Amino acid sequence: MEYRIEHDSMGEIKVPANKLWGAQTERSFENFRIGTGIETMPREITHAFGILKKAAALANASLRPDKMTDEKLEAVCKACDEVISGSLNEHFPLVVWQTGSGTQSNMNANEVIANRANSIAGKKLCHPNDDINMSQSSNDTFPTAMNISAVLAVEEKLIPAIEALVSTFKKLEIENEGVVKSGRTHLQDAVPISFSQEISGWRASLEKDAELLKQAASSLYPLALGGTAVGTGLNAPKGFDVLVAENVAKLTGKPFISAENKFHALSSKGEFVFAHGAVKATACDMMKIANDVRWLASGPRCGLGEISIPANEPGSSIMPGKVNPTQCEAVTMVAVQVMGNDAAITVAASQGNFELNVFMPVAAYNFLQSVRLLADAIASFNKNCACGIKAEREKMHSNLHNSLMLVTALNPYIGYENAAKTAKKAYNENISLKEACVSLGFLSEEKFDEVFHPEQMV
């Protein structure tokens, strides 16, 4: 491999000649050989850095035209666009397990953009610190990148995936209108419910989750950018914070604003915890829905068997013909991962000291993994499972009319205690509710038939 010599305040260092990063990135790359090599800083963060560096360059061009000249601005913006597009991803090699402020990832962005801008300009035009990092600090850029990436991930990936599954459930509600089945509480038989009502519970849960996610994402709109090192805005021109937030809003189409209190924005990650809480809430509901689906599809002969789901692949290496609810299992495993990530984010957010939180990379990594996994799992569940759910109507009808909890319909006519006696007699003697009720003398056959209509109990 060929190398070139780069330098920083610590001296010279060799850098691969075909890479755009510089000395500080190389030092981090060599000093933090931690993890499997795939736990690099999330690409969503790289994308966000491209956005915020372009927004900062535009703001500096307006406020410091003597420093950010038109020539520099043109080259920097082109380089940032390439970062935003992902075409320079190979030049962002750093792992999550680095400095807790994300300083090295900020410098990675500064060095790549500076070197690429110089290449575009055809001369040594931009310096990573003096030009690309102008009016900024790692301490305000990294939390800004966290917020930008989180908002884009939630609003452009997770919420659309939820809305698609909601649409599928709405179709299933219409298809199953009037199909009555036994309800269940405590995993025990309960009074009747229509299958469309059961599906509506799944659908409404996800709709509420989407509302919570939108509210949570809005809490991340205020940006730390402009606070620089400790929140005072040292070395940033007056008005930079507001203008750069406006530029980020224009570039993303999201209503980002400048954080009112930069000391809070740098040191607290409360909003990040709150936002991931909404992600976790979605995971909890998806866990419940996936479990409901696999319980209802259990069987095919020895389980509930009230619905069928698509058979996507063989389920066993030893049992021929076995098919498992694999999409449900994937969703539940993702939900477990999201819940674990929430614990990591919670601890990370609690560890801010004085003017800065230094657990930001791990918080960002876990947040973005949660959103990525959950969005993908919901989309996969929708396509490969939910769209193919079919009601096994005969089984639902059989289970319904075999349920002892239908005795609840008799409460107004024979009272709770007599209804309980009827249910117990039917169960103990393996006879129908009608036979038990009539033999106990509580109702005549004619009166029982008159008042007992399970399909009307929903």
C-alpha positions in Angstrom: 0.0 0.0 0.0 1.2 3.5 -0.8 1.2 6.2 1.8 1.4 9.9 2.1 2.6 12.0 5.0 0.0 14.1 6.9 0.6 16.2 9.9 -1.3 17.7 12.8 -0.4 19.4 16.1 1.2 16.1 17.3 3.5 15.8 14.3 3.6 13.7 11.1 1.9 10.4 10.4 1.5 8.1 7.4 -1.9 7.9 5.8 -3.0 5.6 3.0 -2.5 7.5 -0.2 -5.9 6.5 -1.6 -7.9 7.8 1.4 -9.2 11.3 1.9 -8.8 11.3 5.7 -6.0 13.1 7.4 -3.7 12.8 10.5 -6.3 13.0 13.3 -8.5 10.3 11.7 -5.5 8.1 11.2 -4.5 8.4 14.8 -8.0 7.4 15.9 -8.0 4.6 13.4 -4.8 3.2 14.9 -5.5 3.9 18.5 -9.0 2.5 18.8 -8.8 -1.1 17.5 -11.9 -2.0 19.5 -14.7 -4.2 18.3 -15.3 -6.4 15.3 -14.5 -3.8 12.7 -18.2 -3.5 11.7 -19.1 -1.2 14.6 -18.1 1.9 12.6 -19.8 5.2 13.2 -23.3 4.9 11.7 -23.6 6.0 8.2 -26.6 8.1 9.3 -24.1 10.2 11.4 -21.8 10.5 8.3 -24.7 11.7 6.3 -25.7 14.2 9.0 -22.1 15.6 9.2 -22.3 16.3 5.4 -25.5 18.3 6.0 -24.3 20.3 9.0 -20.9 21.0 7.4 -22.6 22.4 4.3 -25.0 24.4 6.5 -22.1 25.8 8.5 -20.1 26.7 5.3 -23.2 28.6 4.0 -23.6 30.4 7.3 -19.9 31.3 7.4 -20.1 32.6 3.9 -22.8 35.0 4.9 -21.2 36.1 8.2 -17.5 35.7 7.4 -17.1 36.2 3.7 -13.5 37.1 4.1 -12.8 33.7 5.6 -15.3 31.5 3.7 -14.9 33.0 0.2 -17.1 32.1 -2.7 -14.3 29.9 -4.1 -14.0 27.9 -0.9 -17.8 27.7 -0.5 -18.2 26.2 -3.9 -15.6 23.5 -3.4 -16.8 22.8 0.2 -20.4 22.5 -0.8 -19.6 20.1 -3.6 -17.5 18.0 -1.2 -20.3 18.0 1.4 -22.8 16.9 -1.3 -20.7 13.9 -2.0 -20.6 13.1 1.8 -24.4 13.5 1.9 -24.9 11.2 -1.1 -22.8 8.4 0.6 -20.2 8.3 -2.2 -17.4 9.0 0.2 -18.5 6.5 2.9 -15.2 4.5 2.5 -13.3 7.5 3.8 -15.1 7.3 7.2 -13.5 4.3 8.9 -13.7 5.2 12.6 -15.4 3.0 15.2 -18.0 4.0 17.7 -15.6 3.2 20.6 -13.6 6.4 20.5 -13.6 9.6 22.4 -17.0 10.2 24.0 -17.4 13.6 22.5 -17.1 12.2 18.9 -14.2 14.6 18.3 -12.4 12.2 16.0 -15.5 11.7 13.9 -15.9 15.4 13.6 -12.3 15.7 12.5 -12.8 12.8 10.1 -15.6 14.8 8.4 -13.4 18.0 8.5 -10.4 16.2 6.9 -12.4 14.3 4.2 -14.3 17.4 3.2 -11.2 19.6 3.2 -9.2 17.1 1.1 -12.0 16.5 -1.3 -12.6 20.3 -1.6 -8.9 20.8 -2.4 -9.1 18.1 -5.0 -12.2 19.7 -6.6 -10.5 23.1 -6.5 -7.2 21.7 -7.9 -5.1 23.4 -5.2 -4.5 23.6 -1.4 -7.6 25.7 -0.6 -9.2 24.5 2.6 -7.8 23.5 6.0 -9.8 21.0 8.1 -9.9 23.1 11.3 -9.7 26.6 10.0 -12.2 26.3 7.1 -14.4 23.2 7.5 -14.6 23.5 11.3 -15.0 27.2 11.2 -17.3 28.6 13.9 -17.7 25.1 15.3 -16.4 22.6 17.9 -16.8 18.8 18.1 -18.8 19.5 21.2 -21.6 21.1 19.3 -21.3 19.4 15.9 -21.6 15.8 17.2 -24.8 16.4 19.2 -26.1 18.2 16.2 -25.3 15.3 14.0 -27.0 13.0 16.5 -30.2 15.0 16.3 -30.3 15.4 12.6 -29.6 11.6 12.0 -32.2 10.6 14.6 -34.9 12.8 13.2 -34.3 11.7 9.6 -34.2 8.0 10.7 -37.5 8.2 12.6 -39.4 10.4 10.2 -38.2 8.9 6.9 -37.7 5.2 7.8 -39.6 4.1 10.9 -42.8 6.1 10.7 -43.4 5.2 7.0 -42.8 1.5 7.9 -45.4 1.8 10.6 -47.9 3.5 8.3 -47.6 0.8 5.7 -48.4 -1.9 8.3 -51.3 0.2 9.6 -52.6 0.2 6.0 -52.4 -3.6 5.9 -54.3 -3.9 9.1 -57.0 -1.6 7.9 -57.5 -3.9 4.9 -57.6 -6.9 7.1 -60.2 -5.2 9.3 -62.5 -4.7 6.3 -61.9 -8.3 5.1 -62.9 -9.7 8.5 -65.8 -7.5 9.4 -68.5 -9.6 11.1 -66.2 -12.6 11.9 -66.8 -13.3 15.5 -64.3 -15.3 17.7 -63.5 -16.0 21.3 -61.7 -13.2 23.1 -58.9 -14.1 25.5 -57.5 -12.5 28.6 -54.8 -13.9 30.9 -54.3 -16.5 28.1 -57.7 -17.8 29.1 -61.0 -17.8 27.3 -63.0 -14.6 27.5 -66.1 -13.1 26.0 -66.5 -12.9 22.2 -64.8 -10.3 20.0 -64.9 -9.8 16.3 -61.6 -10.5 14.5 -61.8 -7.0 13.0 -62.0 -5.5 16.5 -58.9 -7.5 17.5 -57.0 -6.3 14.4 -58.2 -2.7 15.2 -56.4 -3.0 18.5 -53.1 -3.7 16.7 -53.7 -0.9 14.2 -54.6 1.7 16.8 -51.5 0.8 18.9 -49.3 1.5 15.9 -51.1 4.7 15.1 -50.5 5.9 18.6 -46.9 4.9 18.3 -46.5 7.0 15.2 -48.0 9.9 17.0 -45.6 9.4 19.9 -42.7 9.2 17.5 -43.6 12.4 15.8 -43.8 14.2 19.1 -40.5 12.7 20.2 -38.8 13.7 16.9 -39.9 17.2 17.4 -38.1 17.4 20.7 -34.9 16.9 18.7 -35.4 19.8 16.3 -33.4 22.3 18.5 -29.7 22.0 17.6 -26.6 22.5 19.7 -24.7 24.0 16.7 -23.4 27.4 17.6 -22.6 26.6 21.2 -19.0 25.6 20.2 -16.8 24.2 23.1 -18.8 24.7 26.3 -22.0 26.4 25.2 -20.8 30.0 25.2 -20.5 30.2 21.4 -16.8 31.2 21.6 -15.3 31.8 18.1 -18.6 31.7 16.4 -19.9 35.0 14.9 -23.1 36.6 16.2 -26.2 35.0 14.6 -24.3 31.9 13.4 -26.4 29.5 15.5 -29.7 30.7 14.2 -28.5 31.0 10.6 -26.9 27.5 10.5 -30.0 25.9 12.0 -32.0 27.6 9.2 -29.7 26.2 6.7 -30.0 22.7 8.1 -33.8 23.1 8.0 -33.6 24.0 4.3 -31.2 21.2 3.4 -33.3 18.5 5.2 -36.8 19.9 4.8 -37.3 19.4 8.6 -38.1 22.3 11.0 -34.8 22.4 12.8 -34.1 25.4 15.0 -31.3 26.7 17.2 -31.4 25.4 20.7 -32.4 28.2 23.1 -29.9 27.1 25.8 -26.7 25.7 24.4 -25.4 24.7 27.8 -28.3 22.2 28.0 -27.9 21.2 24.4 -24.2 20.1 24.9 -24.5 18.5 28.3 -27.9 16.8 28.4 -29.3 14.0 26.3 -32.8 14.0 27.9 -34.5 14.6 24.6 -32.6 11.7 23.1 -33.7 9.4 25.8 -37.3 10.6 25.4 -37.2 10.0 21.6 -35.8 6.5 22.0 -38.5 5.9 24.6 -41.0 6.3 21.7 -39.0 3.9 19.6 -39.0 1.5 22.5 -42.8 1.9 22.9 -43.2 0.9 19.2 -41.0 -2.1 19.9 -43.2 -3.1 22.8 -46.3 -2.9 20.7 -44.7 -4.9 17.9 -43.6 -7.5 20.4 -47.3 -7.8 21.5 -48.6 -7.9 17.9 -46.1 -10.5 16.8 -46.8 -12.7 19.8 -50.6 -12.4 19.1 -50.1 -13.5 15.5 -47.9 -16.5 16.3 -50.3 -17.6 19.1 -53.3 -17.3 16.9 -51.4 -19.2 14.1 -50.1 -21.9 16.4 -50.8 -25.4 15.3 -51.7 -26.3 12.7 -53.6 -29.0 14.6 -52.5 -28.8 18.2 -52.6 -25.1 18.7 -55.2 -22.3 18.5 -55.1 -22.4 14.7 -57.5 -19.4 14.3 -55.4 -17.7 11.6 -53.0 -18.9 8.9 -49.9 -17.0 8.0 -47.6 -17.4 4.9 -45.3 -20.4 4.9 -42.1 -18.7 3.8 -39.5 -21.5 4.4 -39.1 -24.9 6.0 -39.2 -24.8 9.8 -37.2 -27.7 10.8 -34.1 -29.7 9.7 -35.6 -32.9 11.1 -39.4 -32.5 11.1 -40.7 -32.6 7.5 -43.5 -30.2 6.7 -43.0 -28.1 9.8 -43.5 -24.4 9.2 -42.6 -21.8 11.9 -43.7 -18.1 12.5 -40.3 -16.8 11.6 -41.3 -13.3 10.8 -42.9 -13.0 14.2 -39.7 -14.4 15.8 -37.6 -11.8 14.0 -39.8 -9.0 15.2 -39.6 -10.2 18.8 -35.8 -10.5 18.7 -35.5 -7.0 17.3 -37.8 -5.7 20.0 -35.5 -7.3 22.6 -32.5 -5.6 21.0 -34.3 -2.2 21.1 -35.2 -2.7 24.8 -31.5 -3.4 25.5 -30.4 -0.4 23.5 -32.8 1.7 25.5 -30.9 0.7 28.7 -27.6 1.6 27.1 -28.9 5.0 26.0 -30.4 5.7 29.4 -27.1 5.0 31.2 -25.1 7.0 28.6 -27.4 10.0 29.0 -27.0 9.9 32.8 -23.3 10.3 32.6 -22.8 13.9 31.5 -20.3 15.8 33.5 -20.3 19.6 33.8 -20.5 21.1 30.3 -20.5 18.0 28.1 -21.9 14.5 27.8 -19.0 12.2 26.7 -21.1 9.1 25.9 -22.5 10.4 22.7 -21.2 7.9 20.2 -22.6 4.9 22.0 -26.0 6.7 22.4 -26.1 7.5 18.7 -25.0 4.0 17.7 -27.7 2.3 19.8 -30.5 4.8 18.8 -29.8 4.5 15.1 -29.5 0.7 15.3 -32.9 0.6 17.0 -34.6 2.6 14.4 -32.9 0.8 11.5 -33.7 -2.7 12.9 -37.2 -1.8 13.9 -38.1 -0.2 10.6 -36.7 -3.1 8.6 -38.4 -5.7 10.9 -41.8 -3.9 10.5 -41.4 -3.7 6.8 -40.4 -7.4 6.6 -43.3 -8.5 8.9 -45.7 -6.5 6.8 -44.6 -7.9 3.5 -43.9 -11.5 4.5 -46.5 -12.1 7.2 -49.2 -9.5 7.8 -50.3 -9.2 4.2 -51.0 -12.9 4.1 -52.9 -13.3 7.3 -56.1 -15.3 6.8 -58.9 -16.0 9.2 -59.6 -19.7 9.8 -63.3 -19.0 10.2 -64.5 -22.5 11.0 -61.9 -22.8 13.7 -62.9 -19.5 15.1 -66.6 -20.5 15.1 -65.9 -23.8 16.8 -63.7 -22.2 19.5 -66.3 -19.5 20.0 -69.2 -21.9 20.6 -67.1 -24.2 22.8 -66.1 -21.3 25.1 -67.5 -21.4 28.6 -67.2 -17.7 28.9 -70.3 -17.3 26.7 -72.1 -17.9 30.0 -71.5 -14.2 30.7 -74.5 -13.5 28.4 -76.7 -15.2 30.9 -75.7 -12.9 33.8 -78.7 -10.5 33.3 -81.1 -13.5 33.4 -79.8 -15.9 36.0 -77.3 -13.8 37.9 -73.5 -14.1 38.3 -73.4 -16.9 40.9 -75.9 -19.1 38.9 -73.9 -18.4 35.7 -70.7 -19.5 37.5 -72.5 -22.7 38.6 -73.6 -23.3 35.0 -70.0 -22.8 33.6 -68.5 -25.1 36.2 -71.0 -27.9 35.6 -70.5 -27.6 31.9 -66.8 -27.9 32.3 -66.8 -30.7 34.9 -69.2 -32.8 33.0 -68.0 -31.9 29.5 -71.5 -30.8 28.4 -72.7 -27.6 26.7 -73.7 -24.5 28.6 -77.3 -25.0 27.4 -77.4 -28.5 28.8 -75.9 -27.3 32.1 -78.2 -24.3 32.5 -81.3 -26.3 31.7 -80.4 -29.2 34.0 -79.8 -26.8 36.8 -83.3 -25.4 36.3 -82.1 -21.8 35.7 -83.7 -21.4 32.2 -85.9 -23.4 29.9 -84.5 -24.6 26.6 -86.7 -22.0 24.8 -85.6 -19.1 27.0 -82.0 -20.1 26.7 -82.2 -20.1 22.9 -84.0 -16.8 23.0 -81.3 -15.0 25.1 -78.1 -16.8 24.0 -76.6 -15.3 20.9 -72.8 -15.3 21.0 -72.4 -13.3 17.7 -74.4 -10.5 19.3 -72.0 -10.2 22.3 -69.4 -8.1 20.5 
